[in-house]
Amino acid sequence: MRVIDHVIAGEKTATDGATGAVFDPNRGEVQAHVRLGTAADLDRAVAAAQAAQPGWAATNPQKRARVLFAFKQLVEANMQELAELLSSEHGKVIADAKGDIQRGLDVIEFACGVPHLLKGDYTQGAGPGIDVYSMRLPVGIGAGITPFNFPAMIPMWMFGVAIACGNAFILKPSERDPSVPVRLAELMLEAGAPEGILQVVHGDKTVVDAILDHPAIGAVSFVGSSDIAHYVYKRGVAAGKRVQAMGGAKNHGIVMPDADLDQVVADLAGAAFGSAGERCMALPVVVPVGDKTAEALREKLIPAIAALRVGVSTDAEAHYGPVVNAQHKARVEGWIAKGVEEGAELVVDGRGFSLQGHERGFFIGPTLFDHVTPQMESYREEIFGPVLQIVRANDFESAVRLPSEHQYGNGVAIFTRNGHAAREFAARVNVGMVGINVPIPVPVAYHSFGGWKRSAFGDVNQHGEEGVRFWTKVKTITQRWPDGSAMGTQAEDGAAARTQDAFVIPTMG
């Protein structure tokens, strides 16, 4: 059976020790094993990064950008292969897999323009004969710890900007779907990146802790659940690292009485159930304002949900495929049972879904709850599956409070024709990313991605100019060049004479 190796110092590296199972979610069968690394494996990757990074940082930014241009072209040329490989391990349909890859490439395209953003500031005449300028320098070695749900996009969000800024990068991808990250590292080498600039070390908590503790790693980016994000942030910061740790989400979609309900239902079908709901920017909670809006929305949602096609990941007609593994399927179905236990109305039950010929696959049908309340645990926590909850709000103020008071603050959307209501909502809601008639408000690559509250730990967001700030550190130089007329003179005893234009701090006047 196929074994998925690390990529260290430009080579696929086999190591002794434990392995993890990689499943085919469509059939519920093991299709490969991935090597689970150790601290020693990470040490080898760090050594290779230390050898390669200084030369890479000394390479002018335009040449680094050309490598990323070549990488982008290689990924595009291999798009079908990568999408099929991604789907085979994750379970998302091919169209979603291509979207996963393309949204990562959007950040690579942005990173190709990083030379412009690496320019420092300059002030001439900050004091008498004194100029001040700054430089943006790479942090050195960065690391990324990425989740299973976007095995192409999120790694590229991290390493694209980091590498463009002159860093070496070590990626610890999810062990559930590790093949695409390995192929990306191979394509980066093919594009011309030096060995050691992008490496992949697979593993579990052992490798995560080794990354967080390693003194040579200067910055760590993480995406995953909030509890682990908090752990990564605290441990990494305690070790003196720069850390950005993105956590979970419970995104709300507010539906105002004037909204176009047909468009809302079409948007919800994709935002709530696409990719089997396994994405942090999914829209698992819909908040109709007023009972009339709620009843009309529910009436339209039921047939729309019935029309959704659940299929294998290679089914071009399927709206979504299986979830990633048996444990996750059991977890999602456990949350459905919890919602029933808490008293929510189960309108559509996706449990027990079976696909002919793939009875062992990890499939869950689309699920709809109504009359969910903020007190329910199934509302407070992230389900991360194809489950949509209706939480009714009496008025606009109540609708603003629901996402604002939730523990997560990743994304939110409002559906309305009223510009004033939309403007007011966007300004007041206590959430990091807002969509107005946009159900999945993931910012474009040249803006930044990041939530609030327990959805993100750290002060700097991902990609965009925020990403450049995260993967670089600023050095500021204050300089003067005296004309030399009073320099070099000596007193009678041979000591340097005191000049009359002594340097003054702090006013430089």
Secondary structure, DSSP 8 states (H G I E B T S, - for coil): --EE-EEETTEEE--SS-EEEEEETTTTEEEEEEE---HHHHHHHHHHHHHHHHHHHHS-HHHHHHHHHHHHHHHHHTHHHHHHHHHHHH---HHHHHHHHHHHHHHHHHHTTHHHHT---EEEEEETTEEEEEEEEE-SEEEEE--SS-TTHHHHHHHHHHHHTT-EEEEE--SSS-HHHHHHHHHHHHHT--TTSEEE---SHHHHHHHHH-TT--EEEEES-HHHHHHHHHHHHHTT-EEEEE-----EEEE-TTS-HHHHHHHHHHHHHGGGG-STT---EEEEBSHHHHHHHHHHHHHHHHT--B--TT-TT-SB---S-HHHHHHHHHHHHHHHHHT-EEEE--TT---TT-TTS-----EEEES--TT-HHHHS---SSEEEE--BSSHHHHHHHHHHSSEESEEEEE-S-HHHHHHHHHH---SEEEES-SS----TTS-B--EETTEESS--BSHHHHHHHTEEEEEEEEE---STTSS-B-TTS-B---SS----SS--
